[in-house]
């Protein structure tokens, strides 16, 4: 029996956005607070959370991000833009 792996799914902006939302919720953020303009400080996302997020984006989505790529990121929208850019998604 064959299973469809996550890597066989074509990445698009909606898939990346949903992944980021789910990852932030797992880090303790209320889903309703995950908005593009939301400041990570206001969501209580710290540098360790950002490391975990970067690792999961790379591992689970296959997007070639590095932890240092997240330096200076201040909003949810900036995370999304970075991940889309690294994935080659408009």
Jmol script that loads the backbone (N, CA, C; Angstrom):
load data "model"
ATOM      1  N   UNK A   1       0.829  -1.171   0.000  1.00  0.00           N
ATOM      2  CA  UNK A   1       0.000   0.000   0.000  1.00  0.00           C
ATOM      3  C   UNK A   1       0.880   1.242   0.000  1.00  0.00           C
ATOM      4  N   UNK A   2       0.553   2.160  -0.852  1.00  0.00           N
ATOM      5  CA  UNK A   2       1.347   3.383  -0.905  1.00  0.00           C
ATOM      6  C   UNK A   2       0.611   4.508  -0.195  1.00  0.00           C
ATOM      7  N   UNK A   3       1.402   5.350   0.431  1.00  0.00           N
ATOM      8  CA  UNK A   3       0.841   6.504   1.107  1.00  0.00           C
ATOM      9  C   UNK A   3       1.375   7.757   0.441  1.00  0.00           C
ATOM     10  N   UNK A   4       0.577   8.790   0.445  1.00  0.00           N
ATOM     11  CA  UNK A   4       1.023  10.057  -0.108  1.00  0.00           C
ATOM     12  C   UNK A   4       1.832  10.777   0.962  1.00  0.00           C
ATOM     13  N   UNK A   5       3.044  11.125   0.646  1.00  0.00           N
ATOM     14  CA  UNK A   5       3.876  11.827   1.625  1.00  0.00           C
ATOM     15  C   UNK A   5       3.681  13.327   1.480  1.00  0.00           C
ATOM     16  N   UNK A   6       4.020  14.041   2.536  1.00  0.00           N
ATOM     17  CA  UNK A   6       3.876  15.496   2.519  1.00  0.00           C
ATOM     18  C   UNK A   6       4.768  16.115   1.447  1.00  0.00           C
ATOM     19  N   UNK A   7       5.897  15.465   1.161  1.00  0.00           N
ATOM     20  CA  UNK A   7       6.814  16.035   0.191  1.00  0.00           C
ATOM     21  C   UNK A   7       6.285  15.933  -1.229  1.00  0.00           C
ATOM     22  N   UNK A   8       5.301  15.058  -1.454  1.00  0.00           N
ATOM     23  CA  UNK A   8       4.752  14.953  -2.802  1.00  0.00           C
ATOM     24  C   UNK A   8       3.690  16.021  -3.058  1.00  0.00           C
ATOM     25  N   UNK A   9       3.267  16.708  -1.996  1.00  0.00           N
ATOM     26  CA  UNK A   9       2.289  17.765  -2.124  1.00  0.00           C
ATOM     27  C   UNK A   9       2.981  19.005  -2.678  1.00  0.00           C
ATOM     28  N   UNK A  10       2.387  19.603  -3.695  1.00  0.00           N
ATOM     29  CA  UNK A  10       2.950  20.820  -4.249  1.00  0.00           C
ATOM     30  C   UNK A  10       2.729  21.954  -3.255  1.00  0.00           C
ATOM     31  N   UNK A  11       3.797  22.636  -2.935  1.00  0.00           N
ATOM     32  CA  UNK A  11       3.691  23.743  -1.996  1.00  0.00           C
ATOM     33  C   UNK A  11       3.093  24.950  -2.691  1.00  0.00           C
ATOM     34  N   UNK A  12       2.132  25.560  -2.043  1.00  0.00           N
ATOM     35  CA  UNK A  12       1.599  26.834  -2.506  1.00  0.00           C
ATOM     36  C   UNK A  12       1.460  27.737  -1.285  1.00  0.00           C
ATOM     37  N   UNK A  13       1.115  28.959  -1.529  1.00  0.00           N
ATOM     38  CA  UNK A  13       1.036  29.936  -0.440  1.00  0.00           C
ATOM     39  C   UNK A  13       0.055  29.493   0.645  1.00  0.00           C
ATOM     40  N   UNK A  14      -1.092  28.959   0.248  1.00  0.00           N
ATOM     41  CA  UNK A  14      -2.108  28.539   1.220  1.00  0.00           C
ATOM     42  C   UNK A  14      -1.595  27.406   2.106  1.00  0.00           C
ATOM     43  N   UNK A  15      -0.861  26.470   1.518  1.00  0.00           N
ATOM     44  CA  UNK A  15      -0.307  25.348   2.282  1.00  0.00           C
ATOM     45  C   UNK A  15       0.715  25.850   3.302  1.00  0.00           C
ATOM     46  N   UNK A  16       1.578  26.750   2.869  1.00  0.00           N
ATOM     47  CA  UNK A  16       2.589  27.307   3.769  1.00  0.00           C
ATOM     48  C   UNK A  16       1.923  28.115   4.876  1.00  0.00           C
ATOM     49  N   UNK A  17       0.923  28.914   4.513  1.00  0.00           N
ATOM     50  CA  UNK A  17       0.221  29.732   5.503  1.00  0.00           C
ATOM     51  C   UNK A  17      -0.458  28.856   6.550  1.00  0.00           C
ATOM     52  N   UNK A  18      -1.092  27.778   6.103  1.00  0.00           N
ATOM     53  CA  UNK A  18      -1.759  26.882   7.048  1.00  0.00           C
ATOM     54  C   UNK A  18      -0.735  26.197   7.948  1.00  0.00           C
ATOM     55  N   UNK A  19       0.388  25.798   7.379  1.00  0.00           N
ATOM     56  CA  UNK A  19       1.445  25.162   8.177  1.00  0.00           C
ATOM     57  C   UNK A  19       1.951  26.119   9.254  1.00  0.00           C
ATOM     58  N   UNK A  20       2.219  27.371   8.880  1.00  0.00           N
ATOM     59  CA  UNK A  20       2.711  28.372   9.835  1.00  0.00           C
ATOM     60  C   UNK A  20       1.670  28.599  10.932  1.00  0.00           C
ATOM     61  N   UNK A  21       0.401  28.706  10.537  1.00  0.00           N
ATOM     62  CA  UNK A  21      -0.672  28.891  11.513  1.00  0.00           C
ATOM     63  C   UNK A  21      -0.707  27.722  12.488  1.00  0.00           C
ATOM     64  N   UNK A  22      -0.699  26.502  11.956  1.00  0.00           N
ATOM     65  CA  UNK A  22      -0.741  25.310  12.812  1.00  0.00           C
ATOM     66  C   UNK A  22       0.473  25.246  13.739  1.00  0.00           C
ATOM     67  N   UNK A  23       1.645  25.587  13.215  1.00  0.00           N
ATOM     68  CA  UNK A  23       2.866  25.550  14.017  1.00  0.00           C
ATOM     69  C   UNK A  23       2.806  26.569  15.148  1.00  0.00           C
ATOM     70  N   UNK A  24       2.289  27.758  14.860  1.00  0.00           N
ATOM     71  CA  UNK A  24       2.175  28.785  15.901  1.00  0.00           C
ATOM     72  C   UNK A  24       1.151  28.379  16.955  1.00  0.00           C
ATOM     73  N   UNK A  25       0.074  27.739  16.529  1.00  0.00           N
ATOM     74  CA  UNK A  25      -0.923  27.246  17.478  1.00  0.00           C
ATOM     75  C   UNK A  25      -0.295  26.191  18.399  1.00  0.00           C
ATOM     76  N   UNK A  26       0.528  25.316  17.820  1.00  0.00           N
ATOM     77  CA  UNK A  26       1.228  24.317  18.633  1.00  0.00           C
ATOM     78  C   UNK A  26       2.170  24.962  19.648  1.00  0.00           C
ATOM     79  N   UNK A  27       2.647  26.159  19.332  1.00  0.00           N
ATOM     80  CA  UNK A  27       3.528  26.883  20.243  1.00  0.00           C
ATOM     81  C   UNK A  27       2.738  27.675  21.284  1.00  0.00           C
ATOM     82  N   UNK A  28       1.409  27.565  21.249  1.00  0.00           N
ATOM     83  CA  UNK A  28       0.587  28.191  22.276  1.00  0.00           C
ATOM     84  C   UNK A  28      -0.159  29.443  21.870  1.00  0.00           C
ATOM     85  N   UNK A  29      -0.110  29.809  20.602  1.00  0.00           N
ATOM     86  CA  UNK A  29      -0.809  31.003  20.122  1.00  0.00           C
ATOM     87  C   UNK A  29      -2.256  30.625  19.779  1.00  0.00           C
ATOM     88  N   UNK A  30      -3.209  31.483  20.146  1.00  0.00           N
ATOM     89  CA  UNK A  30      -4.601  31.262  19.754  1.00  0.00           C
ATOM     90  C   UNK A  30      -4.716  31.442  18.251  1.00  0.00           C
ATOM     91  N   UNK A  31      -5.410  30.511  17.580  1.00  0.00           N
ATOM     92  CA  UNK A  31      -5.504  30.559  16.123  1.00  0.00           C
ATOM     93  C   UNK A  31      -6.066  31.883  15.626  1.00  0.00           C
ATOM     94  N   UNK A  32      -7.004  32.450  16.349  1.00  0.00           N
ATOM     95  CA  UNK A  32      -7.599  33.725  15.953  1.00  0.00           C
ATOM     96  C   UNK A  32      -6.633  34.895  15.990  1.00  0.00           C
ATOM     97  N   UNK A  33      -5.516  34.714  16.699  1.00  0.00           N
ATOM     98  CA  UNK A  33      -4.507  35.772  16.806  1.00  0.00           C
ATOM     99  C   UNK A  33      -3.442  35.682  15.716  1.00  0.00           C
ATOM    100  N   UNK A  34      -3.464  34.601  14.931  1.00  0.00           N
ATOM    101  CA  UNK A  34      -2.452  34.405  13.888  1.00  0.00           C
ATOM    102  C   UNK A  34      -2.892  35.175  12.638  1.00  0.00           C
ATOM    103  N   UNK A  35      -2.462  36.428  12.590  1.00  0.00           N
ATOM    104  CA  UNK A  35      -2.788  37.330  11.487  1.00  0.00           C
ATOM    105  C   UNK A  35      -1.489  37.874  10.916  1.00  0.00           C
ATOM    106  N   UNK A  36      -1.465  38.225   9.625  1.00  0.00           N
ATOM    107  CA  UNK A  36      -0.220  38.701   9.009  1.00  0.00           C
ATOM    108  C   UNK A  36       0.451  39.851   9.748  1.00  0.00           C
ATOM    109  N   UNK A  37      -0.319  40.763  10.289  1.00  0.00           N
ATOM    110  CA  UNK A  37       0.258  41.919  10.966  1.00  0.00           C
ATOM    111  C   UNK A  37       0.565  41.703  12.432  1.00  0.00           C
ATOM    112  N   UNK A  38       0.273  40.503  12.938  1.00  0.00           N
ATOM    113  CA  UNK A  38       0.476  40.232  14.361  1.00  0.00           C
ATOM    114  C   UNK A  38       1.968  40.206  14.696  1.00  0.00           C
ATOM    115  N   UNK A  39       2.329  40.980  15.723  1.00  0.00           N
ATOM    116  CA  UNK A  39       3.727  41.027  16.173  1.00  0.00           C
ATOM    117  C   UNK A  39       4.046  39.776  16.975  1.00  0.00           C
ATOM    118  N   UNK A  40       5.184  39.168  16.678  1.00  0.00           N
ATOM    119  CA  UNK A  40       5.581  37.946  17.378  1.00  0.00           C
ATOM    120  C   UNK A  40       5.744  38.188  18.869  1.00  0.00           C
ATOM    121  N   UNK A  41       6.229  39.371  19.247  1.00  0.00           N
ATOM    122  CA  UNK A  41       6.356  39.703  20.673  1.00  0.00           C
ATOM    123  C   UNK A  41       4.987  39.678  21.352  1.00  0.00           C
ATOM    124  N   UNK A  42       3.975  40.218  20.686  1.00  0.00           N
ATOM    125  CA  UNK A  42       2.622  40.239  21.245  1.00  0.00           C
ATOM    126  C   UNK A  42       2.059  38.828  21.389  1.00  0.00           C
ATOM    127  N   UNK A  43       2.504  37.926  20.500  1.00  0.00           N
ATOM    128  CA  UNK A  43       2.045  36.533  20.547  1.00  0.00           C
ATOM    129  C   UNK A  43       2.890  35.690  21.501  1.00  0.00           C
ATOM    130  N   UNK A  44       3.880  36.337  22.131  1.00  0.00           N
ATOM    131  CA  UNK A  44       4.791  35.686  23.069  1.00  0.00           C
ATOM    132  C   UNK A  44       5.608  34.567  22.405  1.00  0.00           C
ATOM    133  N   UNK A  45       6.000  34.828  21.153  1.00  0.00           N
ATOM    134  CA  UNK A  45       6.893  33.924  20.423  1.00  0.00           C
ATOM    135  C   UNK A  45       8.313  34.430  20.643  1.00  0.00           C
ATOM    136  N   UNK A  46       9.149  33.593  21.259  1.00  0.00           N
ATOM    137  CA  UNK A  46      10.523  34.001  21.543  1.00  0.00           C
ATOM    138  C   UNK A  46      11.507  33.352  20.577  1.00  0.00           C
ATOM    139  N   UNK A  47      12.788  33.601  20.804  1.00  0.00           N
ATOM    140  CA  UNK A  47      13.806  33.107  19.878  1.00  0.00           C
ATOM    141  C   UNK A  47      13.863  31.582  19.839  1.00  0.00           C
ATOM    142  N   UNK A  48      13.606  30.917  20.938  1.00  0.00           N
ATOM    143  CA  UNK A  48      13.595  29.449  20.940  1.00  0.00           C
ATOM    144  C   UNK A  48      12.423  28.918  20.114  1.00  0.00           C
ATOM    145  N   UNK A  49      11.285  29.599  20.204  1.00  0.00           N
ATOM    146  CA  UNK A  49      10.131  29.223  19.373  1.00  0.00           C
ATOM    147  C   UNK A  49      10.471  29.390  17.897  1.00  0.00           C
ATOM    148  N   UNK A  50      11.198  30.442  17.575  1.00  0.00           N
ATOM    149  CA  UNK A  50      11.572  30.699  16.179  1.00  0.00           C
ATOM    150  C   UNK A  50      12.508  29.615  15.655  1.00  0.00           C
ATOM    151  N   UNK A  51      13.414  29.140  16.504  1.00  0.00           N
ATOM    152  CA  UNK A  51      14.308  28.046  16.114  1.00  0.00           C
ATOM    153  C   UNK A  51      13.481  26.804  15.814  1.00  0.00           C
ATOM    154  N   UNK A  52      12.534  26.502  16.696  1.00  0.00           N
ATOM    155  CA  UNK A  52      11.672  25.336  16.506  1.00  0.00           C
ATOM    156  C   UNK A  52      10.846  25.470  15.226  1.00  0.00           C
ATOM    157  N   UNK A  53      10.331  26.664  14.983  1.00  0.00           N
ATOM    158  CA  UNK A  53       9.541  26.912  13.779  1.00  0.00           C
ATOM    159  C   UNK A  53      10.392  26.732  12.524  1.00  0.00           C
ATOM    160  N   UNK A  54      11.595  27.290  12.540  1.00  0.00           N
ATOM    161  CA  UNK A  54      12.491  27.165  11.383  1.00  0.00           C
ATOM    162  C   UNK A  54      12.798  25.698  11.097  1.00  0.00           C
ATOM    163  N   UNK A  55      13.064  24.942  12.140  1.00  0.00           N
ATOM    164  CA  UNK A  55      13.386  23.526  11.963  1.00  0.00           C
ATOM    165  C   UNK A  55      12.192  22.753  11.409  1.00  0.00           C
ATOM    166  N   UNK A  56      10.993  23.054  11.889  1.00  0.00           N
ATOM    167  CA  UNK A  56       9.824  22.319  11.405  1.00  0.00           C
ATOM    168  C   UNK A  56       9.475  22.696   9.962  1.00  0.00           C
ATOM    169  N   UNK A  57       9.687  23.960   9.588  1.00  0.00           N
ATOM    170  CA  UNK A  57       9.454  24.377   8.199  1.00  0.00           C
ATOM    171  C   UNK A  57      10.400  23.613   7.271  1.00  0.00           C
ATOM    172  N   UNK A  58      11.650  23.513   7.685  1.00  0.00           N
ATOM    173  CA  UNK A  58      12.640  22.803   6.874  1.00  0.00           C
ATOM    174  C   UNK A  58      12.338  21.307   6.820  1.00  0.00           C
ATOM    175  N   UNK A  59      12.079  20.707   7.972  1.00  0.00           N
ATOM    176  CA  UNK A  59      11.860  19.264   8.072  1.00  0.00           C
ATOM    177  C   UNK A  59      10.532  18.836   7.426  1.00  0.00           C
ATOM    178  N   UNK A  60       9.456  19.522   7.780  1.00  0.00           N
ATOM    179  CA  UNK A  60       8.124  19.068   7.376  1.00  0.00           C
ATOM    180  C   UNK A  60       7.672  19.573   6.020  1.00  0.00           C
ATOM    181  N   UNK A  61       8.123  20.767   5.645  1.00  0.00           N
ATOM    182  CA  UNK A  61       7.735  21.315   4.340  1.00  0.00           C
ATOM    183  C   UNK A  61       8.832  21.174   3.294  1.00  0.00           C
ATOM    184  N   UNK A  62      10.059  20.951   3.755  1.00  0.00           N
ATOM    185  CA  UNK A  62      11.173  20.847   2.823  1.00  0.00           C
ATOM    186  C   UNK A  62      11.626  22.189   2.272  1.00  0.00           C
ATOM    187  N   UNK A  63      11.240  23.259   2.954  1.00  0.00           N
ATOM    188  CA  UNK A  63      11.642  24.603   2.530  1.00  0.00           C
ATOM    189  C   UNK A  63      13.042  24.867   3.091  1.00  0.00           C
ATOM    190  N   UNK A  64      13.982  25.262   2.230  1.00  0.00           N
ATOM    191  CA  UNK A  64      15.371  25.421   2.661  1.00  0.00           C
ATOM    192  C   UNK A  64      15.628  26.698   3.459  1.00  0.00           C
ATOM    193  N   UNK A  65      15.073  26.746   4.676  1.00  0.00           N
ATOM    194  CA  UNK A  65      15.315  27.888   5.561  1.00  0.00           C
ATOM    195  C   UNK A  65      16.344  27.496   6.611  1.00  0.00           C
ATOM    196  N   UNK A  66      17.035  28.501   7.084  1.00  0.00           N
ATOM    197  CA  UNK A  66      17.978  28.311   8.182  1.00  0.00           C
ATOM    198  C   UNK A  66      17.499  29.147   9.359  1.00  0.00           C
ATOM    199  N   UNK A  67      17.890  28.759  10.531  1.00  0.00           N
ATOM    200  CA  UNK A  67      17.473  29.493  11.726  1.00  0.00           C
ATOM    201  C   UNK A  67      17.819  30.968  11.610  1.00  0.00           C
ATOM    202  N   UNK A  68      19.015  31.270  11.097  1.00  0.00           N
ATOM    203  CA  UNK A  68      19.425  32.682  11.010  1.00  0.00           C
ATOM    204  C   UNK A  68      18.584  33.473  10.009  1.00  0.00           C
ATOM    205  N   UNK A  69      17.882  32.792   9.094  1.00  0.00           N
ATOM    206  CA  UNK A  69      16.981  33.490   8.170  1.00  0.00           C
ATOM    207  C   UNK A  69      15.854  34.193   8.927  1.00  0.00           C
ATOM    208  N   UNK A  70      15.565  33.697  10.131  1.00  0.00           N
ATOM    209  CA  UNK A  70      14.464  34.243  10.918  1.00  0.00           C
ATOM    210  C   UNK A  70      14.897  35.411  11.793  1.00  0.00           C
ATOM    211  N   UNK A  71      16.197  35.749  11.789  1.00  0.00           N
ATOM    212  CA  UNK A  71      16.680  36.905  12.548  1.00  0.00           C
ATOM    213  C   UNK A  71      16.019  38.169  11.997  1.00  0.00           C
ATOM    214  N   UNK A  72      15.498  38.989  12.870  1.00  0.00           N
ATOM    215  CA  UNK A  72      14.881  40.247  12.458  1.00  0.00           C
ATOM    216  C   UNK A  72      13.418  40.125  12.045  1.00  0.00           C
ATOM    217  N   UNK A  73      12.904  38.905  12.025  1.00  0.00           N
ATOM    218  CA  UNK A  73      11.488  38.710  11.699  1.00  0.00           C
ATOM    219  C   UNK A  73      10.662  39.191  12.891  1.00  0.00           C
ATOM    220  N   UNK A  74       9.659  40.024  12.619  1.00  0.00           N
ATOM    221  CA  UNK A  74       8.876  40.605  13.708  1.00  0.00           C
ATOM    222  C   UNK A  74       7.394  40.288  13.648  1.00  0.00           C
ATOM    223  N   UNK A  75       6.889  39.852  12.470  1.00  0.00           N
ATOM    224  CA  UNK A  75       5.452  39.596  12.344  1.00  0.00           C
ATOM    225  C   UNK A  75       5.182  38.240  11.701  1.00  0.00           C
ATOM    226  N   UNK A  76       3.975  37.780  11.869  1.00  0.00           N
ATOM    227  CA  UNK A  76       3.546  36.531  11.231  1.00  0.00           C
ATOM    228  C   UNK A  76       3.669  36.660   9.708  1.00  0.00           C
ATOM    229  N   UNK A  77       3.297  37.801   9.173  1.00  0.00           N
ATOM    230  CA  UNK A  77       3.375  38.022   7.730  1.00  0.00           C
ATOM    231  C   UNK A  77       4.792  37.912   7.197  1.00  0.00           C
ATOM    232  N   UNK A  78       5.769  38.384   7.983  1.00  0.00           N
ATOM    233  CA  UNK A  78       7.164  38.281   7.568  1.00  0.00           C
ATOM    234  C   UNK A  78       7.630  36.821   7.539  1.00  0.00           C
ATOM    235  N   UNK A  79       7.138  36.013   8.483  1.00  0.00           N
ATOM    236  CA  UNK A  79       7.456  34.581   8.464  1.00  0.00           C
ATOM    237  C   UNK A  79       6.916  33.975   7.177  1.00  0.00           C
ATOM    238  N   UNK A  80       5.678  34.281   6.854  1.00  0.00           N
ATOM    239  CA  UNK A  80       5.039  33.745   5.650  1.00  0.00           C
ATOM    240  C   UNK A  80       5.798  34.165   4.394  1.00  0.00           C
ATOM    241  N   UNK A  81       6.154  35.445   4.303  1.00  0.00           N
ATOM    242  CA  UNK A  81       6.880  35.933   3.131  1.00  0.00           C
ATOM    243  C   UNK A  81       8.229  35.247   2.986  1.00  0.00           C
ATOM    244  N   UNK A  82       8.947  35.096   4.094  1.00  0.00           N
ATOM    245  CA  UNK A  82      10.249  34.434   4.064  1.00  0.00           C
ATOM    246  C   UNK A  82      10.113  32.994   3.566  1.00  0.00           C
ATOM    247  N   UNK A  83       9.146  32.274   4.123  1.00  0.00           N
ATOM    248  CA  UNK A  83       8.968  30.866   3.752  1.00  0.00           C
ATOM    249  C   UNK A  83       8.539  30.729   2.291  1.00  0.00           C
ATOM    250  N   UNK A  84       7.660  31.601   1.836  1.00  0.00           N
ATOM    251  CA  UNK A  84       7.234  31.569   0.434  1.00  0.00           C
ATOM    252  C   UNK A  84       8.403  31.891  -0.494  1.00  0.00           C
ATOM    253  N   UNK A  85       9.201  32.873  -0.114  1.00  0.00           N
ATOM    254  CA  UNK A  85      10.358  33.252  -0.924  1.00  0.00           C
ATOM    255  C   UNK A  85      11.342  32.082  -1.031  1.00  0.00           C
ATOM    256  N   UNK A  86      11.654  31.464   0.101  1.00  0.00           N
ATOM    257  CA  UNK A  86      12.603  30.347   0.120  1.00  0.00           C
ATOM    258  C   UNK A  86      12.061  29.128  -0.631  1.00  0.00           C
ATOM    259  N   UNK A  87      10.716  28.989  -0.653  1.00  0.00           N
ATOM    260  CA  UNK A  87      10.099  27.864  -1.353  1.00  0.00           C
ATOM    261  C   UNK A  87       9.880  28.150  -2.836  1.00  0.00           C
ATOM    262  N   UNK A  88      10.127  29.407  -3.240  1.00  0.00           N
ATOM    263  CA  UNK A  88       9.908  29.782  -4.632  1.00  0.00           C
ATOM    264  C   UNK A  88       8.440  29.905  -4.996  1.00  0.00           C
ATOM    265  N   UNK A  89       7.638  30.296  -3.995  1.00  0.00           N
ATOM    266  CA  UNK A  89       6.187  30.437  -4.184  1.00  0.00           C
ATOM    267  C   UNK A  89       5.845  31.918  -4.205  1.00  0.00           C
ATOM    268  N   UNK A  90       5.003  32.308  -5.133  1.00  0.00           N
ATOM    269  CA  UNK A  90       4.580  33.721  -5.226  1.00  0.00           C
ATOM    270  C   UNK A  90       3.662  34.083  -4.090  1.00  0.00           C
TER     271      UNK A  90
END
end "model"
wireframe off; spacefill off
backbone 0.3
color backbone group
